[in-house]
Amino acid sequence: MEGRRLRRGFTTNVPQLHLSEPLRRTAFNRLFAVVYFSAVLALLYRHVRNLFLCPITNLLSFSITSSLFISDLALAFMWASAQTFRISPIRRKEFPENLKRIFKDEDFLGLDVFICTADPYKEPPMNVVNTALSLMAYDYPTEKISIYVSDDGGSALTLFAFMEAAKFASHWLPFCREHNIMQRSPKVFFEANHHSSSPHYEKIKMMYKEMKGKVEHVVDKGEIMDEYITDDQRRQAFNQWTNGFTPADHPTVIEVILDKSQDKDISGHVLPNLIYVSRQKSKTSPHHFKAGALNALLRVSAVMTNAPIILTQDCDMYSNDPQTPLRVLCYLLDPETKSNLAFIQFPQRFHGLNRDDIYHSEYKRLFQINPMGLDGLKGPNYLGSGCFFRRQALFGPVPPELDPDRVVNRPIKSQEILSLAHNVAGCNYEDRTNWGSKSGIRYGSLVEDFFTSFRLHCEGWESMFCNPERAAFLGDVPIALFDFLSQCKRWCIGAFEITFSKYNTLIFGSQSMGVLTSLAYSHYACWPIWCVPVTIYSFLPQLALLNQVTFFPKMSEPWFFLYVFLFLGAYGQDFLEFVLAGSTVRRWWNAQRMWMIGGLTCFLFGSVEYLLKSVGISTQGFSVTSKVVDDAQSKRYGEGSYEFGVPSPMFVPLTMAATINLFAFVFGSTRFLKDGNKESLSLEMVLSGLIVLNCLPIYRAMALRNDAGRMATEVTVISAFVSVTLYYASSLCFSSNNPEFK
């Protein structure tokens, strides 16, 4: 799609809408991959040779050599699968300013926006409201926009918040147009301390504060007071919350809060449709979490508005660029764009990150670097938010009333439309249908976004990655380490659910969409196996060092330089890509630190939890990540302090690794200084030193901090006990076998 120009019967050149270009480092990536692959083969050869040289009677020697071989096999696979992101990465650029020189507003495609929320206490309604208002205020014909809010918690508090937001929207949207502001989330705009002498500015700021005060007062009380039920329409809406109404068992609630055919803002412009949807739930029917909520919205929106474009958005990801839908049209209105384009994905980017992004919350590789590589293949995977779908791509065989090409010609408040919408949002509607298997968001994995894009790509659809300089969306990030790791653990379980299913990304994928794209998907689907090499390399060499046993090559041996090259090559290329993507040295360092922490926590526990689930042992189900910010936590996060606090079992292996590596490094350093022999400077000692550097925040949390974010005492005590036990057990094994490693 190099520099495409529109050809619609024009006799003169038409302004360019978009272009794409390969990254300049592509040739280097390919050359380096060949060299590095040769080194990986040499390393695997060394392991195989050592396995054959191991005495059959020495079980410990064979076990350690096998463990290192398995670890390096896992590392080799993850490295090889990651090369698919480096083979043909491309960068795109759009020219939305040229759209209106070619098309009229009536030519623009309708847009249905889906916003999902599930718990008013973990996802405060005011955050959801700000997201919705920022999307309603797009630089786009308002009569073309419909906002659907899926409330899977079925909370009257959320509905009340949007009723208040609808009144504020009639003032906010004209204000955005009049002042041409870029930050169209009211919360972000007013927190930015914009100064204006305009009385209109002060008035709308006061209106926002009043709305915010009402909503937060209602949420704090947990009920809607009579003073806020100002008309019969509101009373009728809230009367649906009867005594038997619970988040897990309730009838469908659909409320048309704003109707573009009736509602206008204070300047006389049409307001977008705003529709609240809480699908029916029953304890006897599976609801499939977020995937089920999105599918209910797909059907309800098909009945009510049926726009050809669908934007799926997390409740905390507000619009940061009002021209985002125009960027999408630069592709969708280009007649040369392939008809099998399923979706256009924008990166997830975040506000409120501390300077060094200590948790690597921006996921630079996952959300920005790798999608550019996938864009040169079949396209990026669906990231769960900030994604514009062609409705047609999500609909397989459906009844006529859900036909993606059907034109809705009845008012959305008509009894016929509302009755049909309630029907398709019912908990039993999907029974004996293709929903979740061949239509809509696919079921079968906790990572429904990843699985859906995998299935779409297998069916022949493609996608694009759009990464403008100004972030299209900005969202919140967890500021507590446990919340971050819990979210990652859920992704790991979902990844294994795909890997060990009939839709295995490597086997099923290679048959359906080619080897390269299937390898790319396999890199993500096998994400949890990082726990194997990280765990082994965090404990085994260090225990060997403490027992004065060496199984890495010494400095005088040729194999030593192979290990050095493999380490420096992988880390060096990773560092280069991060910096070229606009990151900093400290953020890169924290990214690799979080990779190590993840290998000992969420990757490991996600793998164990999936295994237990597979054999029928009940584990914790899906949980919503809290978006509520504690002031003290926020302050510590801003200062760059890691938030442990929670006495979670996930922190036990992490603290054990920190303890054992510290003792191993001190022991190795003492021996090196005492002997003065460079041969004492072993790779085991260097590895321990690197891990000790990565564990500095853990040592501070264990011994130096006394705030609420310190490591829980019970975690430290348990870790110390298990570490000592592990050391003595290893001493017994090494002393009884005394293996010699080559």
C-alpha positions, 0 to 999 in steps of 0.5 A: 500500500505504498503511497496510494492515491484515490482513483474515483473517476477524477481527471486530476490528481487526488490528494494522498490519504495515506502512505506506508514505508518499511523501517530502515533497520529491516535489512540489519534485522535479517542479517543479524537474525542469520548470525544469531541463529547460527550462535543459537544452533551452536549452543543447542549443539553444546547441550546435546553433546553434554547430554550424551557425555553425561554418565547414565548413573549420575542422575543430578548431572543429567537433570541439570544438563537437561534443565539447561537444555530445556531452558535454552530451547524455550529461549530459542523458540521465543527468540525465533518466533519474535523474529517475525516482528522484525522481518518486514516492519512498516510505518504508516502515515495518514493525511486526514486534512485531505479527507474533506477535500475529496468527500463530503460529511454525508459520505462519512461512514456511521460509527458505533462506539462500544464502551465496556464497564462492569463494576462501579466501585472498581471502575468509577462511573465518572471515569467511564463518563469522561471516556464517553464524552471524549468520544462523543466530541470527535471531529466527526458528524455527530449524527453519524456517532452512536455511543453504547455503554455496556454495564455488565455489573447492571448498576443503576449508579452507572445509568445515573452517571450517564443521564447526568453526562447527557445533560453536560454533553449539550454544553461540552460538545459546543465548547469543544468545537468553539475552542477547538480543544484537543483534550476532550475528556473534561477531567483531563482538560480541567486538570491540565489547568487551562487558563481562560478569561472566558466566562463560558470557560468558568461556567462549564467548569462549574457545570462539570464540578456539579455533575461530578459531585452528584455522581460521586455522591450517589456512588458513595451512598450506593443508591440514587436519592429521590431528589435526583429522580427529577422526572417520570422517565428517570423514575421509570428507568430506575424502577427496573432495579427491583429487590431481586436485581443482582449483577449476576441475575437480572433482566435486560436493561436498555435505555436510550439516553440521547436520541439524535433524532430528538436531542440537540446541544445548546448551539442547535447541533444534533447530539450523538445517540447515547444508549445504556445497555445491561444485557440479561444475566442468569446464574444458569447461563454462561455469560462469557465475561467481556466477550459476551458483553461485546457480542450483546452490544454487536447485536443490539447495535445491529438492531438500533443503528447498524453502523458499518464501523465499530470502535471497541473501547475500554472504559478508562481509555479516553480519546486524546485526538479528536481526528482519530476516526478521520484517520480511520477513514483515510483507509476505509474510504480508499477504494484501493484498500483491500475488501478483506480489511477487518480492523484498524488497531491503534496502540494502547498508550497511557497517561500518569506513568511515572518518569521511568515507568517502573512496571513497564506499563506501556508495554512498548514492545507489545503495543507499539514495536511488534504491531509494526512488524505484524503490519508487514504480514497479515496485520496486528492482533486485536488489543482489546481497545482502540480498535475500529472494526468493519462490522461485516468482519464480525458477522457470520451467518446471521438472521436478517434483523442482524444483517450488517448491510441492513439499513435501520429506518425506524426510530431507535425509541420505537417499540419494535426496535426496543423489543427486538434489542431486548430480545437479542440481549437475552442470556439465551439468545446465543443458544444453538447459534454461531455466536462466539464460534463463527460470529462476533468476539470469539469465546474459549479464552480469557484473552478474547481480543487476541483469540478473535483476531487470530481466528479472523486472520485464519479466515482470511481477514487482514488488519492495519496498525495506525500509530500517529505521533499524537496518541489516539487514546490514553488510559489508566495503568495499575499503580500496584505491582500485584494488580499489574501481575494479576492482569498479566497472569490472566493473560497467561491463562488465556494464552495457554487456553488457546495453545492447548486447544484445537486452535493451536496457533502453530498447528492450526494457524500455519495451515490457515494463514502461513508460517510467519504469521502463525509464528508471531501469534505463537510468540504471544500464545506461548508467553507463559513459557518464559517462566521456565528459563527465567526460573531455572536461570534464577536458581540453578546456577546460583545454587551451583555457585554456592556449592562451588560447582561450575557448569557454564564455560570458563573465561579461558574456554571458547564457549565462553564467548558464545554465551557472551555474544548471545547475551549481549546480542539479545539485550543489545538489539532489544535496547536499540529497538526500545530507544528507536521507538522513543523510549529511554534507557531507564524505561528499557531497564525497567522493562527487562526487570519486569520480564524477570519479575514476570517470569517468577510471578505471573508467568509461573503462577499463570502456568500453574493455575492453568494446569490446575484448571485443566485437571479440574481443580477450581481456581480464581475466576475472572476479576476486574482490575481496579481503576480506583487510585489510592492517594498514598499509593499514587504518591509512592508510585510517582516517587518510583517506589514499587508497591508490594504490600499484599501478602501474595504467594506470587511474591514468594519465589521472587523474594527467594530469587532475590535472597539466593542471588544476593548470597551467591553474588557475595560468595562469588565476589568474596572468592574472586577477591580472595583468589585473585584468579580471573577464572573465579569470575564465572558466568554464574557470578555475573548472572547473579550480579545482574539479577541482584541489580534487578532485585534492588527494589525488592531488597528495599521493600524487604529491609529498608521501607516501613510504608504500606507498600513494603514487602509483607513480613510473612512473605519475607519469612516464608521466602527465607525459610524456603530459601534455606531449605532449598540451599541445604537440599542442593548442598546434599545433592551436589556433595553426593554427586559432585558432577563435572560439567563441560 
